[in-house]
């Protein structure tokens, strides 16, 4: 399986495990849009540059690196790193940062409890996360760095020597 499949499965997994966390949305005063909703989940990038603030709250899944290795006498290993970015909005500074921590905590607990996403991708430790201390009010961000054990890709050509 590939990192592309992992991103698809992780998107579905995170949507399912965060759908009941209702977060504030910045709207124009004359707008009749919803003022709260669950975070949207996106893969790799947001749909457009303006989305960095207009689409908040969101969760962004970004592939960072992948590695295939095999030590002598060992089984082959394949892993990749996925960054999970969480962005929220709030007029209350303490609440905005807590919203980020709440979403990250929900994802963290779910991943550690289940240990697997999509039946073939295993989460590995360490699992690192941070709520950015920067003063970016009324927007708040944090991220989690995850490492995934990927299924092996079997060689189709035999060694002839």
C-alpha positions, 0 to 999 in steps of 0.5 A: 500500500502507498502513502496515497492510500494511507492519506485517504484512510487517515482522512476518513478515520480522522473525520469519523473520530472528530465529527462531534467536535463542533468548532467556531467559524469566523463569519461576516456579520451580515452572513447567515452562514453557520457559526460552528461546525466540525473541522474540514479534513484536507490532504496535502494542501488546502484548496486555495491560498485564501483557505489558510484563514477562510476554511478554518477550522480544518485539519490538514494531513501532509505526507512528509517523508517515506523510507524503505530499508532492510538491514542485513539478516532482517525483514524489509521495513517501510514507513512514512511520516505524516504531519497532522495540522489543526487550525481553529478560530476563536475570539477568546484566546484561551478557548482557541488554543484549547480547541486545538489541544482538544482536537489533537488529544482526540486524534492522539487517543484514538490512534493510540487506542486503535493502533491501526488505520485502514486495517494495514497501516500501523501507528508507531511511537513516538507520537509528537504534538504541539500547540503553537505558542505564537500570538496569531489570534484569533487563529490558533494552530498545532500539529502532530507528527505521526510515523506509520508502518507501511505494508511491504511491497514484494519484489516481483523479479527473482534474484538470479545470482 
